[in-house]
Amino acid sequence: MNIAIVGSGHLAKRYYSMLKTKEEVTLVGIISRQIHQERSEFKMTPIVTSLEELPDLDIVVICTPTFTHLNWIEKAAARGAHIICEKPLALSSEEARVAIDCCKKAGVHLLVGHTLRFFPEYKSARREVLNGKIGRPGLIRMSRATRAPAGRNAWYKDESKSGGLFLDLAVHDLDWIHWTFGNVERLTAKRVAKDEEGSSYSYGLIILRLVSGAICHVEVSWAANEFQTSFELTGDRGLLTSESANRTPLKLTVRDQAEAKEALLPTTILAQSPYETQLNHFIRVIGGQEESCIIPDEALYAIEMAEAAIKSSRTGHAVTLGKGDPHYERWTAE
């Protein structure tokens, strides 16, 4: 299968490093506006400015800013190419619905990179929850924090392009909560932000009441010195916890953001990263060997949750999503 990557940022480079070693696919091109700047990064792979310059395509990987996702999805679907798109699927639920409908009509896969589902601690925690190890869930606490957007990633500060803190960062945990615990009945959210020395620092808190009756606290931040996550899942029979700081094999803290970009270190000692596990799964799905564990409607629901949080933080009022179908209200193994 012939595959192309749209974008040339750090996510595109991650996909490039994984794809160039896979025998199942042939990497036929990188679509980027910055052809001359990216030659050294992508070496012998052709760099072009449009999909039309690549005649034979089976798969397109979209690693561009969120506000461009729908445009690239429509172009790839029109070519009859299957699509792997980084999260969030789109800048709004309205755009996400258009993207889903477009791919359905074209008869192509739309696979969204909600990578958290492939991290072993989150995957194992979900399995234990569904197996009833903590009993009936009552209180879920999740947190995710990273550095404030700056430099090449400064576009994240523009909510008209990224969707902001809740859509870009919290959507990881919102998707996992829905995947594990089910639909949300209502939520309330608060957010504070401060611009300083070219960086936009933000903190947000979302409190959700699920259809099952469980309460979730999701805390997110663009103000940390280093990337960190945690969760605490409490039920009437037990407790599951995880904290990223406790499993980092090597840690380096630097003051300067520019230095930090050059000093990124592996944060896992796994033989295969969750990103590669996800990519392998997507390739098998497209090849007809597996069913996708991430359906487009779930990616849409994660956006709807984030939009509700944005609305609540702006209005100061709780937002009701509706009881929906409590199809996850079961605590037995799948």
C-alpha positions in Angstrom: 0.0 0.0 0.0 1.3 3.5 -0.9 1.1 6.0 1.9 1.8 9.7 2.1 2.1 12.1 5.0 0.6 15.6 5.0 2.6 17.9 7.3 6.2 18.3 8.3 6.0 19.0 12.1 7.0 16.7 15.0 4.0 14.4 14.4 4.9 14.0 10.8 8.5 13.2 11.6 7.3 10.6 14.1 5.1 8.9 11.5 8.0 9.1 9.0 10.4 7.4 11.4 7.9 4.6 11.9 6.7 4.2 8.3 10.1 4.0 6.7 10.7 0.7 8.5 7.4 -1.0 7.6 7.4 -3.6 4.8 3.6 -3.5 4.5 3.5 0.1 3.1 5.6 2.2 0.8 6.1 5.8 1.8 5.7 7.7 -1.5 5.7 11.3 -0.4 5.5 14.1 2.1 3.1 17.0 1.4 4.6 20.2 2.8 4.7 23.9 1.9 8.3 24.1 3.2 10.0 21.9 0.7 13.6 23.3 0.9 13.5 23.4 4.7 12.4 19.8 5.1 14.8 18.1 2.7 17.3 17.1 5.4 14.6 15.8 7.7 12.9 13.4 5.2 16.0 12.5 3.2 15.2 10.4 0.1 11.4 10.6 0.4 9.8 13.0 -2.3 8.5 16.2 -0.9 5.6 17.8 -2.8 3.1 20.5 -2.2 -0.2 18.7 -3.1 -1.8 15.3 -3.2 -2.3 15.7 -6.9 1.5 15.3 -7.4 1.3 11.7 -6.0 -0.5 9.6 -8.6 -1.0 6.3 -6.7 -2.2 6.6 -3.1 -3.9 4.1 -0.7 -3.4 5.9 2.6 -3.0 9.5 3.7 -1.7 10.4 7.1 -2.8 13.9 8.2 -0.5 15.6 10.7 -1.4 19.3 10.1 -2.9 21.9 12.4 -6.4 21.1 13.5 -8.2 23.8 11.5 -6.9 22.2 8.2 -8.0 18.7 8.9 -11.4 18.8 7.1 -9.8 20.2 4.0 -7.2 17.4 3.8 -9.8 14.8 4.7 -12.0 15.9 1.8 -9.1 15.9 -0.6 -7.9 12.5 0.4 -11.4 10.9 0.4 -11.9 12.4 -3.1 -8.8 10.4 -4.2 -10.3 7.2 -2.7 -7.5 7.1 -0.1 -8.0 5.8 3.4 -7.3 8.4 6.1 -5.3 8.4 9.3 -5.9 11.7 11.0 -4.3 13.1 14.2 -6.7 14.1 17.0 -8.9 16.0 17.3 -10.7 14.9 14.1 -11.7 18.5 13.3 -12.0 22.0 14.7 -15.7 21.6 15.5 -18.4 18.9 15.8 -20.0 20.4 12.6 -16.8 19.9 10.7 -16.3 16.4 12.2 -19.8 15.4 10.9 -18.9 16.6 7.4 -15.6 14.7 7.5 -17.4 11.5 8.7 -20.1 11.8 6.0 -17.5 12.5 3.3 -15.5 9.3 4.1 -18.7 7.2 4.3 -19.7 8.4 0.8 -16.2 7.7 -0.5 -16.1 4.3 1.1 -12.8 4.9 2.9 -11.6 4.3 6.4 -11.4 7.3 8.7 -9.0 6.5 11.6 -8.4 9.1 14.3 -5.3 9.1 16.4 -6.6 8.9 19.9 -3.3 7.4 21.0 -4.2 7.3 24.7 -6.1 4.1 24.0 -2.9 2.4 23.1 -0.8 3.5 26.2 -0.4 0.3 28.3 -1.4 1.9 31.6 -4.6 3.3 30.2 -5.4 0.2 28.2 -4.9 -2.0 31.2 -6.9 0.3 33.5 -9.9 0.2 31.1 -9.7 -3.6 31.0 -9.6 -3.8 34.8 -12.6 -1.4 35.1 -14.6 -3.4 32.6 -13.7 -6.6 34.5 -15.2 -5.1 37.6 -11.9 -4.9 39.6 -12.8 -1.6 41.2 -16.5 -2.4 41.4 -19.0 0.3 40.3 -17.0 3.5 39.4 -17.8 6.5 41.6 -15.1 9.1 41.2 -12.6 9.5 38.3 -9.7 12.0 38.5 -7.5 12.6 35.5 -4.8 15.2 34.8 -2.7 16.2 31.8 -0.1 19.0 31.8 2.6 20.2 29.4 4.6 23.3 28.4 2.8 26.4 27.1 2.7 26.5 23.3 5.6 28.5 21.9 7.9 28.7 18.8 6.7 26.5 15.9 3.8 25.4 18.1 2.6 28.9 18.8 -0.5 28.4 16.6 -2.0 26.3 19.4 -2.6 29.6 21.3 -5.0 30.7 18.6 -8.3 29.0 19.5 -9.7 29.6 16.0 -6.9 27.2 14.8 -6.5 24.7 17.6 -9.7 24.9 19.5 -7.7 25.8 22.6 -6.9 23.9 25.8 -10.0 21.8 26.1 -10.2 20.7 22.4 -6.5 20.1 21.9 -5.3 18.8 25.3 -8.3 17.6 27.3 -9.8 15.7 24.4 -7.3 12.9 25.1 -8.8 12.2 28.5 -12.4 13.0 27.5 -12.2 10.3 24.8 -10.8 7.8 27.2 -13.4 8.5 29.8 -16.2 8.0 27.2 -14.5 4.8 25.9 -14.2 3.4 29.4 -17.1 4.7 31.4 -19.7 5.8 28.9 -21.8 8.8 27.9 -21.8 12.1 29.8 -25.0 13.6 31.1 -23.8 17.1 32.0 -20.6 19.0 32.7 -19.2 22.2 34.0 -15.9 23.8 33.3 -13.6 26.6 34.3 -10.5 28.0 32.6 -7.9 30.7 33.4 -5.3 32.0 31.0 -2.3 34.4 31.0 -0.1 35.6 28.2 3.5 36.2 29.2 6.7 36.6 27.2 5.3 35.1 24.0 3.7 32.1 25.8 0.1 31.5 26.6 -0.3 29.8 29.9 -3.7 28.1 30.5 -5.3 25.9 33.2 -8.6 24.2 33.0 -10.9 22.0 35.1 -13.8 20.0 33.8 -16.3 18.2 36.1 -18.5 15.7 34.4 -21.5 13.7 35.6 -21.8 10.5 33.6 -25.0 8.7 32.7 -23.9 5.9 35.1 -23.9 8.4 38.0 -20.1 8.5 38.3 -18.3 11.9 38.7 -15.1 12.8 36.7 -12.6 15.6 37.3 -10.4 16.4 34.3 -7.6 18.8 35.0 -5.5 20.1 32.1 -2.7 22.7 31.9 -0.4 24.5 29.4 1.8 25.8 32.2 3.9 22.9 33.3 7.7 22.6 33.1 7.5 19.1 31.8 4.9 16.7 30.4 3.0 14.8 33.1 -0.2 12.8 33.4 -2.1 10.9 36.1 -5.3 9.2 36.8 -7.1 7.9 39.9 -10.1 5.6 39.3 -12.2 4.9 42.4 -15.0 2.4 42.7 -17.0 0.8 45.5 -14.5 -2.2 45.6 -11.2 -0.7 44.8 -8.8 2.0 43.4 -6.6 2.2 40.3 -3.9 4.9 40.0 -1.2 5.9 37.7 1.3 8.8 37.6 3.6 9.4 34.7 6.4 10.8 36.9 6.8 7.4 38.5 7.6 5.6 35.2 9.9 8.0 33.5 13.3 6.3 33.1 15.3 9.5 32.5 14.4 13.0 33.3 16.0 16.4 32.3 14.7 19.8 33.3 16.0 22.9 31.5 15.0 26.6 31.9 15.0 27.7 28.3 12.1 26.6 26.0 14.4 26.5 23.0 16.8 24.2 24.9 13.9 22.1 25.9 13.0 21.4 22.3 16.4 20.0 21.7 16.5 18.1 24.9 13.5 15.8 24.5 14.2 12.4 25.9 12.3 9.1 25.7 9.7 8.7 28.4 9.1 5.0 28.0 11.2 1.9 28.0 8.7 -0.1 26.0 10.0 -2.1 23.0 7.2 -0.6 20.9 5.8 2.8 21.5 2.0 3.3 21.8 2.2 5.4 18.7 3.6 2.5 16.7 1.1 0.1 18.2 -1.6 2.4 17.0 -0.1 2.7 13.6 0.2 -1.0 13.2 -3.4 -1.4 14.3 -4.5 1.2 11.7 -2.6 -0.6 8.9 -4.2 -3.9 9.8 -7.6 -2.3 9.8 -7.1 -0.9 6.3 -5.8 -4.3 5.2 -9.0 -5.9 6.5 -7.3 -7.9 9.2 -8.9 -6.1 12.2 -11.9 -4.0 13.2 -11.0 -0.5 14.3 -11.0 0.2 18.0 -11.7 3.9 17.3 -14.8 4.6 15.4 -15.3 8.1 13.9 -18.5 8.7 15.9 -16.5 8.3 19.1 -14.0 10.9 17.8 -17.0 13.2 17.1 -18.4 12.6 20.7 -15.0 13.6 22.2 -15.2 16.9 20.3 -18.8 17.4 21.5 -17.6 17.0 25.1 -14.8 19.5 24.5 -17.2 22.0 23.0 -19.5 21.6 25.9 -16.6 22.4 28.2 -15.6 25.5 26.2 -19.2 26.7 26.3 -19.5 26.1 30.1 -16.2 27.9 30.7 -17.4 30.9 28.7 -20.9 31.1 30.1 -20.3 30.0 33.7 -23.2 27.5 33.5 -23.4 23.7 33.3 -24.0 22.2 29.9 -26.3 19.2 29.5 -25.3 16.7 26.8 -28.3 14.4 27.3 -28.5 10.9 28.7 -28.0 9.3 25.3 -27.5 5.6 25.2 -25.8 4.2 28.4 -24.2 1.5 26.3 -21.1 1.4 28.4 -22.9 0.9 31.7 -21.6 -2.6 32.1 -18.7 -3.7 34.3 -17.9 -7.1 32.7 -15.2 -8.1 30.3 -15.8 -7.4 26.6 
